[in-house]
Amino acid sequence: TFLSKKQIFVAMASMLSWALLCTVATASATTSARTWRPSTAGFAFPEDEWSEVLAQHLGGKDFGVALAGGGTRGLALGHGILRSLRETGLLEKAKYLSVTSGSVWLGIPFYYQSLDSLDDYLGSTLQPTQMLPEEVVKKTGTAVSRITYLSEYPKGYQAGDSDKTVGTLLGSEANSTSKTVESGSIFGCPEDEGWCACMVSRFQPGSGHQLWSLFVAYIFLHPFDLAGRDSTHCHESQLERMRAKFGNSKTIYTAKDVSRKLPFLLSQSAILAPYTGLQADDPLKFFPLEQTPLYTGTVPAYPKNQSGMPHDIGDVLVESFAWDSKMVSPWNATNEDLMLDLSRGIFNAGDLAEWGGIATSYVADFQIREWADKIPRCLIAEGEKLLPQAKLWSPMEVDEKSVPVTYEQAVGDAGVYDDLGHIPLLRRRISKMAIITSEAIHLDLCEMTYVLAAFGQPGCLTPPNAAGASNPKMKAGSLTVFEPSEFPAFWSQVQSAVEANESAVIRGRYSVVDNEVLGIKGGWKVDVVWVIIFPSKTFRESIPPQTSKLLPTYFPNDLASEMKTRFEMSVASQYASWLMQRSVAKEISEMLGDVKEVII
């Protein structure tokens, strides 16, 4: 009703043209890369055994920090948390920093960018009374100020750049789609895909799988000089090895955790099955994907005869520069370097852009929405051509020459199953962690679906989620990692904080339970400092009135698409630092047993 037939035709032609251009590949680039198989007896994660320098840097540490997502809200709040963790010396004590969805936009530049010092990137912590609009924008740091896509202040505020139009946020909960895989029926089409969708996905030329990554790169990575065609990345301990492999002509960005005294960076995404979850008798399927500066892959094994997928998935890690590649040499179990084809489309912004694009492609998680059931399969097939995809393979599935079978699969934001970031930490049996989340959108506790699911609780949105599921399309128990009987005491503290008009800071010990879906072994205890961010009456009454009146009453629990100015993001960052200073740092330091060392 909003577009004429001619406009629709022009739009579709333009999209197809872009898709065709994006399929043009660069010359084949075959090289070797290190691989690991997690099911191997005695397996240790590469950060603990491959690099001696990194292993020494991380040795003896047993504390992890999980920053939840939430679009630019997650970026801004995580920014303030990191600032205070560093100021108090607690960040150096962490072995891992786990980021997911929106906080990935914070994590990648934090480790890889070289334009600014960490002090400049993180900015200064202000006292609430100092948070005048101009001051908070100026002092909060380049992590926010370099994002030029944002306007400076909300509309109507007469200062500086107040006439700028508020931009539309990336990462909003938009309606879109993802890709499928082949199976054994006619033309290799799964029965639930449908004939039309099959024809589109297999025989319509062109794809725009890089478009989202290019978009994300331009907004969130290019300002930090971290996007470049055919560029790649590695951990700083592997730079010399990478230079020997690629020479000096290739741009290689390095993660500088050892030299900057930072934790090892973990990021979670999802391998998707976009035609599942659309019918009541076919629960949504997902498979966790981990991305790090050292390696990328899926730790658990998902054999196709158990998962119902056309291919075996997982049980493999590969150096990050070589992920999204085609295996060309036979698999062996000796941990030797194997040969892979690293061909990329001619339109790309490098491997960091692919990481950031996949990890924040929430539009690819469309199946979790109730309206997804009504999308024609043919339209899904059209839409998935514009969403991220990757070449995957597993040592569980090899051809007659023992070469792992390569196939393409839809990938996207971890929000299809989790947005907290605790799962990679539990997978590594980290026994002390801080989990920071702000998912109670507009102060609606029913929006805390990921927290409820972690404790095996049902949801209270409409339609409700099954117990232990973060969305109504998911099978019950898929995300349960903490003993459900321990939930009431935890939830009582959450409710008390809401009644007091403050954020909830809860320290407790919780029982970890088995979860085969996520590859987590239970039977042990984990100490957790939960930081569940709500609006704070104390903070609101402490900031200048000209700042307060520019913020919504439910601040900072905005929708992922609501924080559209540097002002709002800067105040959210300062709020998180204020909360850290007020109570969180003390709880973390007491959990770690070194409260006297923390300086606030």
C-alpha positions in Angstrom: 0.0 0.0 0.0 3.0 2.3 0.4 4.9 1.5 -2.8 3.7 1.4 -6.4 4.4 -1.7 -8.5 7.1 0.2 -10.4 8.8 1.1 -7.1 8.6 -2.4 -5.9 10.1 -3.6 -9.2 13.0 -1.1 -9.0 13.7 -2.1 -5.4 13.8 -5.8 -6.2 16.0 -5.2 -9.3 18.4 -3.1 -7.2 18.6 -5.8 -4.5 19.2 -8.5 -7.1 21.9 -6.4 -8.7 23.7 -6.0 -5.4 23.3 -9.7 -4.7 24.8 -10.6 -8.1 27.8 -8.3 -7.4 28.4 -9.8 -4.0 28.7 -13.2 -5.5 31.7 -12.2 -7.5 34.6 -14.0 -5.7 38.2 -13.1 -5.4 40.8 -15.6 -6.6 41.0 -18.9 -4.7 43.3 -18.5 -1.7 44.4 -21.8 -0.3 46.4 -21.9 2.8 46.9 -23.9 6.0 45.3 -23.4 9.4 45.4 -25.0 12.8 42.3 -27.0 13.8 41.1 -28.6 17.0 38.5 -31.3 17.7 36.9 -30.7 21.2 35.8 -34.3 21.6 39.4 -35.5 21.5 40.6 -37.0 24.8 42.5 -34.5 26.9 41.3 -31.5 24.8 42.2 -28.1 26.2 40.9 -24.8 24.8 43.6 -23.2 22.6 44.0 -20.2 24.9 45.2 -22.6 27.6 47.8 -24.5 25.6 48.6 -23.2 22.1 50.3 -19.9 22.9 52.7 -19.9 25.8 52.6 -16.2 26.2 48.8 -16.2 26.4 48.7 -19.2 28.6 51.0 -17.5 31.1 48.8 -14.3 30.9 45.7 -16.3 31.7 47.2 -18.9 34.1 45.6 -19.3 37.5 42.6 -17.1 36.7 39.1 -18.4 37.3 36.8 -15.3 36.9 34.8 -14.3 33.9 32.7 -11.3 32.9 29.6 -11.7 30.7 28.2 -8.5 29.1 24.7 -9.0 27.7 23.5 -7.7 24.4 20.7 -5.2 23.6 21.8 -3.2 20.6 23.4 0.2 21.5 22.0 -0.2 25.0 24.2 -3.2 25.5 27.2 -1.4 24.0 26.7 1.7 26.2 26.1 -0.1 29.5 29.0 -2.6 28.8 31.3 0.4 28.1 30.6 1.8 31.6 31.1 -1.6 33.2 34.5 -2.1 31.5 35.6 1.4 32.5 34.9 0.7 36.2 36.3 -2.8 36.1 39.5 -1.4 34.7 39.6 1.5 37.2 39.2 -0.8 40.1 41.8 -3.4 38.9 39.2 -6.1 38.6 39.5 -6.4 34.8 43.0 -7.7 35.2 41.8 -10.5 37.4 39.4 -11.8 34.8 40.3 -14.7 32.5 37.5 -14.1 30.1 35.3 -11.3 28.8 32.2 -12.8 27.1 30.3 -10.5 24.8 27.1 -11.2 22.8 25.0 -9.3 20.3 25.2 -5.5 20.9 28.1 -5.8 23.3 30.2 -7.3 20.4 30.2 -3.8 18.9 32.0 -2.8 22.1 34.3 -5.8 22.5 35.9 -5.9 19.0 37.2 -2.3 19.0 38.2 -2.6 22.7 40.7 -5.3 21.8 41.6 -4.5 18.2 41.6 -0.7 17.7 44.8 1.3 17.7 43.5 4.8 17.1 43.0 5.6 20.8 44.5 4.6 24.1 42.3 2.6 26.4 41.9 5.6 28.6 40.5 7.6 25.7 38.4 4.7 24.4 36.8 4.2 27.9 36.7 7.9 28.8 36.3 9.3 32.4 33.9 8.4 35.1 31.8 11.4 36.2 30.0 11.9 39.5 26.2 12.2 38.9 26.2 15.9 39.8 28.7 16.5 37.0 26.6 14.8 34.3 25.4 17.9 32.4 24.4 17.0 28.8 27.5 18.6 27.2 29.9 17.3 29.8 28.7 13.7 29.7 29.0 13.6 25.9 32.4 15.2 26.0 33.9 13.0 28.7 32.5 9.5 28.2 35.0 8.3 25.6 35.7 7.5 22.0 33.8 4.2 22.1 30.7 6.4 21.8 32.0 9.6 20.2 33.5 7.9 17.2 30.1 6.4 16.2 29.2 9.3 13.8 26.0 7.6 12.7 24.4 8.7 16.0 23.2 12.3 16.5 24.6 14.2 19.5 21.5 15.0 21.5 17.8 14.2 21.5 15.6 16.3 19.2 14.6 19.6 20.7 17.7 20.0 22.9 19.3 23.3 21.8 23.0 22.6 22.0 25.8 21.8 19.6 24.5 19.4 17.0 20.8 19.5 18.2 19.6 20.0 14.6 20.8 16.7 13.4 18.2 14.1 12.6 18.2 11.1 14.9 19.5 8.1 12.9 17.8 4.7 12.6 19.5 2.2 14.8 21.2 -0.9 13.5 20.4 -4.1 15.2 16.7 -3.3 15.7 14.2 -6.1 15.9 13.5 -6.0 12.2 11.6 -8.6 10.2 13.8 -10.7 8.1 15.0 -14.2 7.3 17.8 -16.7 7.0 19.1 -19.6 4.9 18.6 -23.3 4.8 20.6 -26.4 3.9 20.2 -29.2 1.5 18.8 -32.7 2.2 18.0 -35.8 0.3 14.7 -35.0 -1.5 14.2 -33.7 -5.1 16.8 -30.9 -5.8 18.1 -31.5 -2.3 15.1 -29.7 -0.8 13.9 -30.4 2.8 10.2 -31.1 2.9 9.5 -28.2 5.3 11.2 -25.7 3.0 8.7 -25.9 0.2 9.1 -26.1 -3.6 9.2 -22.3 -4.3 11.7 -21.6 -1.5 13.9 -24.4 -2.8 13.9 -23.0 -6.4 14.8 -19.5 -5.1 17.6 -20.6 -2.8 19.2 -23.0 -5.3 18.5 -21.6 -8.8 18.0 -17.8 -8.4 21.4 -16.2 -9.1 23.1 -13.9 -6.7 23.3 -13.5 -3.0 23.9 -10.6 -0.6 25.1 -12.5 2.4 27.8 -9.9 3.0 25.5 -6.9 3.0 24.7 -6.9 6.8 28.4 -7.3 7.6 29.3 -4.4 5.3 26.6 -2.3 6.9 27.9 -3.1 10.4 31.4 -2.5 9.4 30.6 1.0 8.1 28.8 2.0 11.3 30.7 0.3 14.1 34.2 -0.8 12.8 35.2 1.7 10.1 35.3 4.6 12.7 38.0 2.7 14.5 39.9 1.8 11.3 39.0 -1.9 11.6 37.4 -2.6 8.3 39.3 -3.3 5.1 38.7 -5.4 2.0 40.2 -8.9 2.4 41.6 -8.0 5.8 41.9 -10.5 8.6 42.7 -10.7 12.3 44.5 -12.7 14.9 45.7 -12.8 18.4 48.8 -10.7 19.0 50.8 -13.9 19.9 50.2 -15.2 16.4 51.1 -12.1 14.4 54.5 -13.2 13.4 53.2 -16.5 12.2 50.4 -14.8 10.2 52.9 -12.4 8.6 55.0 -15.4 7.5 51.8 -16.9 6.0 50.4 -13.8 4.2 53.3 -11.4 3.8 53.1 -7.7 4.4 50.5 -6.9 1.7 47.5 -8.2 3.8 46.0 -6.1 6.5 46.0 -8.0 9.8 44.3 -6.6 12.9 45.5 -7.9 16.2 43.7 -8.5 19.5 45.9 -6.9 22.2 44.8 -8.6 25.4 48.3 -9.6 26.8 49.9 -6.2 26.1 46.8 -4.3 27.4 46.3 -6.6 30.4 42.8 -7.7 29.4 40.9 -11.0 29.6 40.6 -13.3 26.7 37.7 -12.3 24.4 34.8 -14.7 23.8 31.8 -14.0 21.6 28.8 -16.1 20.9 26.7 -16.3 17.8 24.3 -19.0 16.4 24.1 -21.4 13.5 20.5 -21.3 12.4 18.0 -23.6 10.9 15.5 -21.0 9.5 12.7 -23.3 8.5 12.4 -24.8 12.0 10.2 -23.3 14.7 7.5 -22.3 12.2 5.2 -25.2 13.2 4.1 -26.4 16.6 5.4 -29.9 15.9 8.8 -28.7 14.7 10.7 -26.8 17.5 13.2 -24.2 16.7 16.7 -25.6 16.2 19.9 -23.6 16.9 23.6 -24.5 17.4 26.0 -22.3 19.4 28.9 -20.7 17.6 31.9 -19.2 19.4 34.2 -16.5 17.9 37.5 -15.4 19.5 40.7 -13.8 18.4 42.4 -17.2 18.3 39.8 -19.5 16.9 36.2 -19.9 15.8 33.8 -22.9 15.8 31.3 -25.0 17.6 32.4 -26.9 20.6 29.5 -29.5 21.1 29.0 -32.2 18.5 25.6 -32.4 16.8 25.4 -35.6 14.6 22.7 -35.3 11.9 21.0 -38.5 13.0 20.3 -36.8 16.4 19.8 -33.2 15.4 17.6 -33.8 12.4 19.8 -31.5 10.2 21.0 -32.5 6.8 24.6 -32.3 7.9 26.7 -33.0 11.0 27.5 -29.8 12.9 30.2 -28.9 15.3 33.0 -30.6 17.2 35.6 -28.4 15.5 37.5 -25.2 16.1 39.7 -23.5 13.5 41.9 -20.5 13.5 39.6 -17.5 13.1 41.2 -16.2 9.9 40.3 -19.6 8.3 36.7 -19.9 9.4 34.0 -19.7 6.8 36.2 -21.7 4.5 36.2 -24.9 2.4 38.3 -27.8 3.7 40.4 -29.2 0.9 42.6 -31.7 2.7 41.8 -34.9 4.5 41.0 -34.6 8.2 43.6 -36.0 10.6 43.6 -36.0 14.4 47.3 -34.9 14.9 46.6 -31.2 15.3 48.7 -30.5 12.2 47.8 -27.6 10.0 45.2 -28.5 7.3 44.6 -26.9 3.9 41.5 -24.7 3.3 40.2 -22.6 0.5 39.7 -19.0 1.9 38.0 -17.5 -1.1 35.9 -14.4 -0.3 33.4 -12.4 -2.2 34.9 -9.3 -3.9 32.6 -7.0 -1.8 33.8 -7.6 1.8 35.1 -5.5 4.7 37.3 -8.3 6.1 37.0 -11.0 8.7 36.4 -8.7 11.7 33.4 -7.3 9.8 32.1 -10.8 9.2 32.5 -11.5 13.0 30.7 -8.4 14.0 28.0 -8.8 11.3 27.2 -12.4 12.2 27.2 -11.8 15.9 24.8 -8.9 15.7 22.5 -10.0 12.9 19.4 -10.2 15.1 17.2 -9.8 11.9 18.3 -13.4 11.1 16.5 -14.6 14.2 13.1 -14.0 12.8 11.7 -17.4 13.7 11.3 -16.5 17.4 8.5 -14.1 16.5 4.9 -15.2 16.5 4.3 -13.7 13.1 7.0 -15.8 11.5 4.6 -18.7 11.1 2.7 -16.6 8.5 5.7 -15.8 6.3 5.6 -17.7 3.0 8.5 -20.0 2.5 9.3 -18.4 -0.8 9.6 -15.0 0.8 11.9 -16.5 3.5 14.1 -17.9 0.7 14.3 -14.4 -1.0 15.1 -12.7 2.3 17.8 -15.1 3.4 19.9 -14.1 0.3 20.5 -10.8 2.1 21.5 -12.3 5.5 24.7 -13.8 6.7 25.8 -17.3 5.8 28.9 -19.2 6.3 30.7 -22.2 4.8 30.8 -24.9 7.5 32.2 -28.4 7.9 32.8 -30.9 10.6 35.3 -33.8 11.0 32.2 -36.0 11.8 31.1 -35.9 8.1 33.8 -36.7 5.5 33.7 -37.8 1.9 35.3 -40.9 0.3 38.7 -39.2 0.5 38.3 -38.3 4.2 37.9 -34.6 3.4 35.2 -32.9 5.6 32.1 -32.1 3.6 31.6 -28.3 3.2 28.1 -26.8 3.0 26.6 -23.3 3.5 24.4 -22.6 6.5 22.6 -19.5 7.9 24.3 -17.8 10.9 23.3 -14.9 13.1 22.8 -13.3 16.5 23.0 -15.5 19.6 19.7 -13.9 20.6 17.9 -16.7 19.0 18.8 -18.7 22.1 20.8 -16.5 24.6 21.7 -12.8 25.1 23.4 -13.0 28.5 26.9 -14.4 27.5 27.3 -16.8 30.4 27.2 -20.0 28.3 30.8 -19.9 27.0 32.0 -19.3 30.6 30.1 -22.3 31.9 31.4 -24.4 29.0 34.9 -23.6 30.3 33.9 -24.4 33.9 34.6 -20.9 35.1 33.6 -21.0 38.8 33.3 -17.2 39.5 31.6 -14.8 37.1 29.7 -11.5 36.9 26.7 -11.4 34.5 25.5 -7.9 33.5 22.1 -7.7 31.8 19.5 -5.0 31.1 16.8 -7.1 29.4 13.8 -5.9 31.4 12.7 -3.7 28.6 10.6 -0.7 29.8 10.9 -2.3 33.3 8.8 -5.4 32.2 10.2 -8.4 34.2 8.5 -10.7 31.7 11.1 -9.5 29.1 13.8 -11.2 31.2 13.3 -14.3 29.1 17.0 -15.3 29.0 17.4 -15.1 32.8 14.2 -17.1 33.3 15.3 -19.7 30.8 18.7 -20.1 32.5 16.9 -21.2 35.7 14.5 -23.5 33.8 11.5 -21.2 34.4 8.6 -20.7 32.0 8.1 -17.3 30.4 5.2 -14.9 31.0 5.0 -13.1 27.7 2.2 -13.9 25.2 2.5 -16.6 24.0 4.4 -18.0 26.9 7.8 -19.7 26.6 8.1 -23.3 27.8 10.1 -23.8 30.9 13.8 -23.4 30.2 13.2 -21.8 26.8 13.9 -18.2 25.8 11.2 -18.0 23.1 7.9 -19.8 22.4 9.3 -21.7 19.4 12.0 -23.4 21.5 11.9 -26.9 23.1 11.5 -26.9 26.9 14.8 -27.1 28.8 17.0 -26.0 25.9 18.7 -23.3 28.0 18.4 -24.6 31.6 21.9 -24.4 33.2 21.1 -23.5 36.8 19.2 -25.6 39.3 15.5 -24.5 39.0 14.8 -24.9 42.7 17.3 -22.1 43.4 15.3 -19.6 41.4 12.7 -18.4 44.0 15.3 -17.0 46.3 17.1 -15.3 43.4 13.8 -13.9 42.0 12.7 -12.5 45.3 15.8 -10.3 45.4 15.1 -9.1 41.8 11.6 -8.1 42.8 12.8 -6.4 45.9 15.2 -4.2 43.8 12.3 -3.2 41.5 10.1 -2.3 44.4 13.0 -0.1 45.7 13.4 1.5 42.3 17.0 0.4 42.1 19.1 -2.1 40.1 19.5 -5.6 41.5 23.0 -6.6 42.5 22.8 -10.2 43.7 25.7 -12.5 44.8 25.0 -16.2 45.2 26.3 -19.7 44.6 24.3 -21.8 42.1 24.3 -25.4 41.0 25.1 -26.0 37.4 23.1 -28.7 35.7 23.8 -30.8 32.6 22.7 -29.3 29.3 23.5 -31.4 26.2 22.1 -28.8 23.8 24.7 -26.3 24.9 27.5 -28.7 25.7 27.6 -27.9 29.4 28.5 -30.6 32.0 26.8 -30.0 35.4 27.4 -31.3 38.9 29.4 -28.3 40.2 28.8 -24.9 41.8 29.4 -21.4 40.4 29.6 -18.1 42.2 27.8 -15.4 40.4 27.4 -11.6 40.9 24.3 -10.8 38.9 24.0 -7.2 37.9 20.4 -6.7 36.6 20.1 -3.2 35.5 16.8 -1.3 36.2 16.0 2.4 36.5 17.5 3.9 39.7 15.6 6.5 41.7 18.9 7.4 43.5 20.7 8.0 40.3 17.9 9.9 38.7 17.6 12.3 41.7 21.4 12.8 41.7 21.9 14.0 38.1 21.2 17.5 36.9 17.6 18.2 36.1 18.4 19.2 32.5 19.9 15.8 32.0 17.1 13.9 33.7 14.4 15.5 31.6 16.0 14.3 28.4 15.7 10.6 29.5 12.6 8.4 29.4 11.2 7.3 32.8 12.3 3.7 32.1 16.0 4.7 31.3 18.3 2.8 30.8 15.9 -0.2 30.0 15.3 1.1 26.4 14.5 -1.1 23.5 17.6 -2.1 21.5 16.5 0.4 18.9 15.8 3.4 21.2 19.2 4.7 22.2 19.9 6.8 19.1 22.1 9.6 20.4 25.5 9.9 21.9 24.0 11.7 24.9 21.7 8.8 25.8 24.5 6.2 25.3 26.9 8.4 27.3 24.5 8.7 30.3 23.9 4.9 30.1 27.7 4.3 30.2 28.0 6.7 33.2 25.1 5.1 35.0 26.8 1.6 34.7 30.0 3.0 36.1 28.1 4.7 38.9 26.4 1.4 39.7 29.8 -0.4 39.7 31.2 2.1 42.2 28.2 2.1 44.4 27.9 -1.7 44.9 29.0 -4.0 42.2 32.8 -3.7 42.5 32.6 -4.5 46.2 30.5 -7.7 45.6 32.9 -8.9 42.9 36.0 -8.3 45.0 34.4 -10.1 47.9 33.6 -13.0 45.6 37.2 -13.1 44.5 38.4 -12.7 48.1 40.5 -9.5 47.7 38.2 -6.7 48.7 41.1 -4.7 50.2 42.8 -4.4 46.7 39.8 -2.7 45.1 40.1 1.1 45.0 37.0 3.1 44.2 
